Amino acid sequence: MAEKLSREYAQQLDQQDELKRYRDEFYIQPGTIYFDGNSLGLLSKRAEESLLSMLDSWKKFGIDGWLKGDNPWFYFSEKLGEKSASLIGADPKEVIVTGSTTVNLHQILSTFYKPEGKRTKILADELNFPTDIYAIKSQLRIHGLDPEEHLIQVKSRDGQTLDENDIIDAMTDDVAMVVLAGVLYRSGQILDMEGLTKAARERGILIAFDLCHSIGSIPHSLSDWDVDFAFWCTYKHLNGGPGAVAGMYVNKRHFGTSPGLAGWFSSDKNKQFDMEHELTAAPDAGAMQMGTPHLLSAAPLLGSLEIFEEAGIERVREKSLKMTDYMMTLIDDELSEFDFTVANPRDDEKRGGHIFLEHPEAARICKALKENNVIPDFRTPNGIRLAPVALYNTFEEVWQVVRILKKIMTDEEYKKFENKRDVVA
Ligand SMILES: *Cc1c(COP(=O)(O)O)cnc(C)c1O
């Protein structure tokens, strides 16, 4: 144990790390330890190159960039969809890169949520990210339904995690659709997506997963699990850049359903420029698109996804688990006297890509971390998220962060700051 607490041990882990060469591919500010890649992933050189190459195609081709160059714009969303497919275990045609997380959930609900007879309710939970809940409530209102009655939010027993049995118990025959996160944004709990999907399917309920915190962090097998729909952002673990274009998965069972929110980019590509007023929708997930793709915000993803293709999500996950496990060991050992609670699940099976620490002074501890050049993520009222990212963080950084936390607590450095959050996080 004593050996595990030494800096040399961390350095040894780094030497054995199969993914270590990827760190050089990222822009890391010298002297800072970035542990917030689950909120906004860092820029890689390859993402920068693919963005510059997009600009270059505009420079060179003007309007002809739609069909010319290495990455014709007209097919770019589909290409990125194909490149994302292995991260979620889907058929390439089932994936499209478009919109934003929130817009994509709206599209999924607009297209597939069809309250009928007794089946009118949407099942969610009380721990999901607010935007999902706002989108669901507004969709219910569009249908003339009262969210108070038609949105069911499964309660957490401990305030941090969900029990899948409680969710399954709530899948009653008045539920039309379930919307859940794959990995919870606070505690990082991984939900049993396979088991929940099976239960939903057996009950004739559609199920959608928000993969914002799971894509690029853990492997998925959406096709094998037979999940109906999924949606995610690309600026967290996928390192697509601030406001990067999001993704969506539609199980091929649902191909051919007319998009609820249609636009000319919902078209079958061969028909789009016929300019007819009757939409012939794309025969695959592409039908979920609306208008002209945001190409400059999609471009960095190409480089970023290539890194994932090369590194492999299985290896990313393996290292990530090792890092968070190591971090918990150090926290247990070094910080036991300081009132921290490790509020993420400890099991490998249930633990996502970040550590979630709770402390009554969390807001000002985060400010003290920043003063020490460690970038954490504060979640109100008392949560500190720390994400050692497999592609660019090191074991030595994990060691350093715990050391710095210990110093902040021992010297009461955090007391210099107000225990209040800033506008963002
Ligand atoms: C980050 C996040 C979002 C963000 O939605 P945007 O539309 O991309 O702003 C949504 N859901 C979850 C679970 C998230 O973690």
The ligand as an SDF file (V2000), in Angstrom:
LIG
                    3D

 15 15  0  0  0  0  0  0  0  0999 V2000
  -24.0900   17.9120  -21.3170 C   0  0  0  0  0  0  0  0  0  0  0  0
  -25.4250   17.2780  -21.3050 C   0  0  0  0  0  0  0  0  0  0  0  0
  -26.4740   17.7650  -22.1010 C   0  0  0  0  0  0  0  0  0  0  0  0
  -26.2910   19.0340  -22.8930 C   0  0  0  0  0  0  0  0  0  0  0  0
  -27.2480   19.2650  -23.8580 O   0  0  0  0  0  0  0  0  0  0  0  0
  -26.8800   20.2540  -25.0700 P   0  0  0  0  0  0  0  0  0  0  0  0
  -28.0920   20.2870  -25.9010 O   0  0  0  0  0  0  0  0  0  0  0  0
  -25.6740   19.6800  -25.7330 O   0  0  0  0  0  0  0  0  0  0  0  0
  -26.5550   21.5790  -24.4720 O   0  0  0  0  0  0  0  0  0  0  0  0
  -27.6530   17.0660  -22.1040 C   0  0  0  0  0  0  0  0  0  0  0  0
  -27.8250   15.9510  -21.3600 N   0  0  0  0  0  0  0  0  0  0  0  0
  -26.8420   15.4830  -20.5740 C   0  0  0  0  0  0  0  0  0  0  0  0
  -27.0650   14.2430  -19.7640 C   0  0  0  0  0  0  0  0  0  0  0  0
  -25.6260   16.1320  -20.5070 C   0  0  0  0  0  0  0  0  0  0  0  0
  -24.6600   15.6720  -19.7140 O   0  0  0  0  0  0  0  0  0  0  0  0
  1  2  1  0
  2  3  1  0
  2 14  2  0
  3  4  1  0
  3 10  2  0
  4  5  1  0
  5  6  1  0
  6  7  2  0
  6  8  1  0
  6  9  1  0
 10 11  1  0
 11 12  2  0
 12 13  1  0
 12 14  1  0
 14 15  1  0
M  END
$$$$
